[in-house]
């Protein structure tokens, strides 16, 4: 029996942070936590928790995918090279990162077009509210959870959802 991935969020084309394609299809069959990130935000320390989550579950078919965005008070102004250097040097980030995109408005990237219809635990759908909003993609490529920017990467709620998604 084969699984139909035609509705998979991971079929969306998006560039990699340092050029070329991010090739999200390579994560098919894995659980992926997609997070819009920024380097100059009060929530930026979440990078550390995201990296720990990534390292803890990477061997079980899980990855964090960072998506830089500069739409929230200009908190991600850097170039691709500056973003990569900051994440690596400051937080030891090893998880993949995409190109910088818009997550809201007319220029919203197709990836976020496919994500924003999902409700979080409070019922919020639609526009991304702030940096570090999180979407958990299940192994079948569908969105299985949405978490507010304030939800810490290592919170019981998020860890439980990741463990369920990787099954």
VEXMARNU-5051 format. One record per atom (N, C-alpha, C): residue in one letter; y, x, z. Coordinates in steps of 0.02 Angstrom, whole numbers, plus 50000, padded with zeros to 5 digits. Example, Ala and Ser with C-alpha at 12.3 -4.5 7.8 and 13.67 -1.06 7.14 Angstrom:
<atoms>
A497165066050390A497755061550390A498355066050390S498885064250354S499475068450357S500025064550394
</atoms>
This chain:
<atoms>
X499415004350000X500005000050000X500625004550000X501095003149957X501715006949955X502285002749984X502755006150011X503345002750039X503885002749986X504204996949976X504744996349928X505394998649960X505685004049935X506295006749963X506915004849924X506874999449884X507444997749842X508054995749883X507954993449945X508514991449986X508694996950036X508445002750027X508555008150074X509275010750072X509565011250131X510225014350137X510205021450109X509615024550114X509535031450093X509525032450017X509565026949980X509625027449907X510345028549885X510815028349932X511525029149916X511685036449900X512075037449847X512295044149828X512885046149870X512855052249898X513425055049935X513365062549931X513945065849928X513945073149923X513805076449991X513565082649987X513465086650047X514125089850067X514195091650130X514815094550155X515025100650115X514555104950098X514735111150063X514595110949989X514595104949960X514505104149888X513815101849869X513755099149809X513125096549785X512975089849817X512365087449808X512165080949834X511865081749904X511995076849947X511685076850013X510955074450007X510775071549949X510095069349934X509775065749994X510065059950011X509815056150068X509095053850058X508875053349996X508185051049984X507665055650015X507855061850029X507375066450061X507215064350132X507605059750161X507465057250228X507055050750228X506845048650169X506425042650164X505805043650208X505625038550246X505065038950291X505235041850359X505865043750368X506105046350432X506605041350462X506745042050526X507285038450557X507905042950554X508485039950539X509095043750531X509655040450571X510025044350609X510615041850644X511225044150606X511575039450574X512165040950534X512785039950579X513195045250584X513775045150629X514395047650593X514935043650594X515555046250566X515875050650619X516005056950600X516205062050648X516905064750634X517205067750685X517865070850679X517915076550729X518275081750710X518335087850750X518885087750802X519365083050797X519935083150842X520025076550878X519475073850903X519465067250935X519255068051007X519465063351050X519245063451119X518485062851125X518165060051074X517445059251075X517075065151043X517445070051017X517145075850983X516595079251024X516635079451091X516085082551129X515415079051118X515405073151088X514775069851071X514365074151023X514675078750987X514305083250943X513735086650981X513865088551044X513365092051084X512755087451095X512885081251114X512335076551125X511975074751061X512335074251006X512015072850942X511555078650922X511765084750934X511345090550918X510725090550962X510795088951027X510215088651071X509725083251049X509985077551030X509565072051005X509195074150942X509565077350897X509265079850835X508705084850849X508845089650893X508345094750908X507735091750943X507845086950988X507305083951027X506805080150983X507055076750931X506625072350892X506505074550820X506795080150799X506725082350730X505995083150709X505565085450754X504865086450738X504475080050734X504795074350751X504455067950749X504715063450693X505055066550644X505295062450588X505955059250601X506435063050629X507095060350645X507625065650627X508195063250604X508775067650594X509415063950610X509915067750631X510595065250636X510935067150571X511355062750544X511735064250484X512475063050501X512865068450501X513575067950515X513965066550451X514445061850457X514855059850399X515585060650420X515895066450404X516595067450423X517065062250392X517555060150431X518035055150409X518705056650442X519245056050403X519915057550428X520345051150433X520025045350439X520405039050438X520665036850506X520485040250559X520685038050626X521165043250655X521815041850647X522355046050672X522305053350648X522035054350588X522015061050558X521625066050598X521075063950630X520715068350676X520175072650642X520145072350576X519695076850539X520065079450478X520605083550490X521025085750434X520745091650395X520245095050422X520015101350393X519665100750326X519615106550294X519225107050232X518485107050250X518065106450200X517345106650211X517145112950249X517425118650228X517265125050260X517485125150333X518085122450346X518345122250415X517915117750459X517715112050433X517295107350470X516625110650487X516315113750438X515665116950448X515715122550499X516235126650494X516325132150541X516435129650612X516855124550619X516995121750685X516355118950717X515985114950679X515375111850707X514855116950727X514785122050687X514295127250701X514505131550760X515125133950759X515365138450811X515465134950878X515725128850877X515905125550939X515315121850970X514895118650929X514365114450956X513665116450932X513615121750894X512955123950870X512605118850827X512985114950790X512695109550750X512245112250695X511645109650693X511165111450640X510985105450597X511175099450620X510995093450580X511425093150517X511175089650465X511535089450401X512195085550406X512655087450362X513305084150359X513455082550286X513775076850276X513985074850208X514705077050196X514915075750135X515625076650118X516055072050161X516695073550167X517165069250203X517295063050161X517225057050191X517315050850154X517745045950194X517925040550162X518265034950195X517725029950215X517775027250276X517275022550301X517555015350303X518205014650294X518535008050294X518995007450235X519195001350220X519705000050170X519445000350098X519925000150051X519754999949980X519355005849958X519465011649989X519105017749970X518455018750008X518215013450043X517605014150083X517025016550040X516695021750063X516125024650027X515555019550025X515155019749972X514595015249963X514095015350021X514015021150052X513565021650110X513795016850164X514445016850178X514705012450231X514745005250208X514805003950143X514754997050118X514084994150139X513564998350139X512894995950155X512774995650231X513194998850270X513094999050343X513494993850382X514104992350361X514564988650404X514374981250416X513904978550378X513694971750389X513234970950449X513004976450476X512544976350534X512944975450598X512694971050642X513024969750706X512774974550759X513224976350806X513014980250864X512804975350919X512644977950977X512404973851033X512914968551054X513554969851043X514074965051061X514234960151004X513894961050947X513994956550891X514524958850841X514804964750851X515324967350805X515014969150738X515304966450685X515144968550617X515794970350583X515744973050522X516344974650485X516584981650497X517244982550493X517544989150494X517304993650551X517275000050535X517125005150585X517725005350632X517595005450697X518145004950746X518455011750762X518065017150761X518335023650780X517825028950760X518005035250770X517545040750758X516925039850802X516355042350779X515725042550816X515405035650824X515545030950778X515145024850775X514475026750745X513935023850769X513255026250752X512835020650722X512465022250669X511995017650637X511315020950635X510815017450661X510135020050661X509755016850603X509485021150560X509105018950502X508365019950518X507965014750507X507255015250521X506885018950466X506255020250477X505845023850429X505805020350361X505925013750360X505895009950298X506565009850261X507075013450288X507725013850255X508195008150271X508015003750318X508454998250337X508824999950401X509404996850411X509794998050472X509464994150529X509274997850581X508934994650638X509374994450700X509964997550698X510414997250755X511094999950739X511594997250774X512284999650770X512535000650841X512875006150852X513095007950920X513835009750918X514185007650969X514905008750972X515065016250978X515685018050961X515885025050967X515805027751038X515875023451088X515835025751157X515105026751181X514615024351143X513915025351162X513735032651155X513575035851212X513415042951212X512745044051176X512685049551138X512075050951101X511445051151145X511525053351207X510945053951251X510885048051300X511235042551286X511185036651328X510485033651323X510275030251376X509615027151376X509535022151318X510065018451304X510065013451251X509915016651183X510265022051168X510175025351103X509515029151099X509335032751151X508705036451151X508115031551143X508135025951178X507615020851172X507545018351101X508115017051068X508115014650999X507835019850952X508015026150962X507755031550920X506995032050929X506765031950992X506045032451004X505665026750972X505955020750975X505635014950943X505615015850867X506165018450839X506215019250766X505725024550740X505605029850779X505145034950755X504425033150771X504345028150816X503695025250832X503155030150847
</atoms>
